[in-house]
Amino acid sequence: MSTPSDDLPPPMQEPVGVPPVVAPAHEPVLAELAREFLRERRAERRWRVVFRLFWLLLAGALVYSLWMQGRHVAPSTTPHTALVEVRGEIAADTEASAELLLAALKDAFKDDGAQAVVLRINSPGGSPVQAGIVYDEINRLKKQYDKPVYAVVEEMCASGAYYIAAAADEIYVDKASVVGSIGVLMDGFGFTGLMDKLGVERRLLTAGENKGMLDPFSPVSPKQRAYAQAMLDQIHAQFIAVVREGRGKRLKETSETFSGLFWNGEQAVAMGLADHFGNLDYVAREVVKAEDVIDYTPRDNVAERLAKRFGAAMGAGAVKALREVPALR
């Protein structure tokens, strides 16, 4: 009979002359480095996903804001005062262009909830053509919709801006507002004297004796000067007729009224160029009797403004130097 110890296999014997197998001491360090590397890669991937989502959301918000900026106000049946802003230079490629202002005016007049339309003006003037288009459209819309129009002047309502304001039923100003400048100008430069001193010869070829009229590098002939002056006088007469039509018997006309001078708001009221003192809130609350104000002014979104400025910048400087255009300023 054998004992339990007799059934156990004999202990393993190390081969004679062979060293024992021992794990390298640096293996735990390499394993830890590999795990750390994998953790960093996972963290990088997570942050990349987070940043991509962030930029995607930011781009989406930007696109939405650009889209909203270009939208017109949805019609509202709630009684309110309709606001249209006239800001900055009145010209074809600005926020005070006839195209944008007409779109705003049409929306404001068509809205059944609009009790009146208020033009809030802060502009030094600009193109007589653009101002004339807006003036005519205001008068047309007033007859079509039978709604009053009020002009509220902030800092400035001069020249072409006053041309537009003359279409309003009443004009409200601040005591320190600048009002008037009912005149027309055509400005430019003449370099003939400088060219003579520098020995520069102007070589201008035209088909048509007046094609090079008002060229800044050529002398102005008396005939061409008289022609340009007659044109300015005619535009000025159109401006005067508009002011007289719009202001009527309220206008206290003097020899200085249409001279191109401008006055502060207090003087403008005394001269009949404006009616009362007041701001937008006052007019909405006390005159229109509709305190809620809705802005109908359409504005170019950021992308459109950048595109326009980039395109205009390509040749605006050279064109402005070589061409002289009448302006109400």
HUPE-V605301 format. One record per backbone hydrogen bond with DSSP energy under -0.5 kcal/mol. NH is the residue of the N-H (numbers start at 1). CO is the residue of the C=O. If there is no record, write none. Layout:
# HUPE-V605301
nh->NH co->CO
nh->NH co->CO
This chain:
# HUPE-V605301
nh->6 co->3
nh->7 co->3
nh->7 co->4
nh->8 co->4
nh->14 co->12
nh->18 co->15
nh->22 co->20
nh->27 co->24
nh->30 co->26
nh->31 co->27
nh->32 co->28
nh->33 co->29
nh->34 co->30
nh->35 co->31
nh->36 co->32
nh->37 co->33
nh->38 co->34
nh->39 co->35
nh->40 co->36
nh->41 co->37
nh->42 co->38
nh->43 co->39
nh->44 co->40
nh->45 co->41
nh->46 co->42
nh->47 co->43
nh->48 co->44
nh->49 co->45
nh->50 co->46
nh->51 co->47
nh->52 co->48
nh->53 co->49
nh->54 co->50
nh->55 co->51
nh->56 co->52
nh->57 co->53
nh->58 co->54
nh->59 co->55
nh->60 co->56
nh->61 co->57
nh->62 co->58
nh->63 co->59
nh->64 co->60
nh->65 co->61
nh->66 co->62
nh->67 co->63
nh->68 co->64
nh->69 co->65
nh->70 co->66
nh->71 co->68
nh->80 co->113
nh->81 co->292
nh->82 co->80
nh->82 co->116
nh->83 co->81
nh->83 co->294
nh->84 co->118
nh->86 co->120
nh->87 co->85
nh->88 co->122
nh->90 co->125
nh->91 co->89
nh->94 co->91
nh->96 co->89
nh->97 co->94
nh->101 co->97
nh->102 co->98
nh->103 co->99
nh->104 co->100
nh->105 co->101
nh->106 co->102
nh->107 co->103
nh->108 co->104
nh->109 co->105
nh->110 co->106
nh->111 co->107
nh->113 co->76
nh->114 co->111
nh->115 co->80
nh->115 co->113
nh->116 co->80
nh->117 co->148
nh->118 co->82
nh->119 co->150
nh->120 co->84
nh->120 co->118
nh->121 co->119
nh->121 co->152
nh->122 co->86
nh->123 co->156
nh->126 co->328
nh->127 co->90
nh->131 co->127
nh->132 co->128
nh->133 co->129
nh->134 co->130
nh->135 co->131
nh->136 co->132
nh->137 co->133
nh->138 co->134
nh->139 co->135
nh->140 co->136
nh->141 co->137
nh->142 co->138
nh->143 co->139
nh->144 co->140
nh->145 co->141
nh->146 co->142
nh->148 co->115
nh->150 co->117
nh->151 co->170
nh->152 co->119
nh->153 co->151
nh->153 co->172
nh->154 co->121
nh->157 co->178
nh->158 co->123
nh->159 co->180
nh->160 co->328
nh->161 co->158
nh->162 co->159
nh->163 co->159
nh->164 co->160
nh->165 co->161
nh->166 co->162
nh->167 co->164
nh->168 co->165
nh->169 co->149
nh->170 co->149
nh->172 co->151
nh->173 co->276
nh->177 co->174
nh->178 co->155
nh->179 co->177
nh->179 co->263
nh->180 co->157
nh->181 co->261
nh->182 co->261
nh->183 co->181
nh->185 co->327
nh->191 co->216
nh->195 co->191
nh->196 co->192
nh->197 co->193
nh->198 co->194
nh->199 co->195
nh->200 co->195
nh->203 co->201
nh->204 co->202
nh->205 co->203
nh->208 co->206
nh->211 co->208
nh->213 co->210
nh->215 co->212
nh->218 co->215
nh->221 co->219
nh->225 co->221
nh->226 co->222
nh->227 co->223
nh->228 co->224
nh->229 co->225
nh->230 co->226
nh->231 co->227
nh->232 co->228
nh->233 co->229
nh->234 co->230
nh->235 co->231
nh->236 co->232
nh->237 co->233
nh->238 co->234
nh->239 co->235
nh->240 co->236
nh->241 co->237
nh->242 co->238
nh->243 co->239
nh->244 co->240
nh->245 co->241
nh->246 co->242
nh->247 co->243
nh->248 co->244
nh->250 co->247
nh->251 co->248
nh->252 co->271
nh->253 co->251
nh->257 co->254
nh->259 co->256
nh->261 co->256
nh->263 co->179
nh->265 co->177
nh->266 co->175
nh->268 co->264
nh->269 co->265
nh->270 co->266
nh->271 co->267
nh->272 co->268
nh->272 co->269
nh->273 co->268
nh->274 co->268
nh->275 co->171
nh->276 co->171
nh->278 co->173
nh->283 co->279
nh->284 co->280
nh->285 co->281
nh->286 co->282
nh->287 co->282
nh->287 co->283
nh->288 co->283
nh->289 co->284
nh->290 co->284
nh->294 co->81
nh->296 co->83
nh->296 co->294
nh->299 co->69
nh->305 co->301
nh->306 co->302
nh->307 co->303
nh->308 co->304
nh->309 co->305
nh->310 co->306
nh->311 co->307
nh->312 co->308
nh->313 co->309
nh->314 co->310
nh->314 co->311
nh->315 co->312
nh->316 co->312
nh->319 co->315
nh->320 co->316
nh->321 co->317
nh->322 co->318
nh->323 co->319
nh->327 co->185
nh->328 co->126
nh->329 co->327
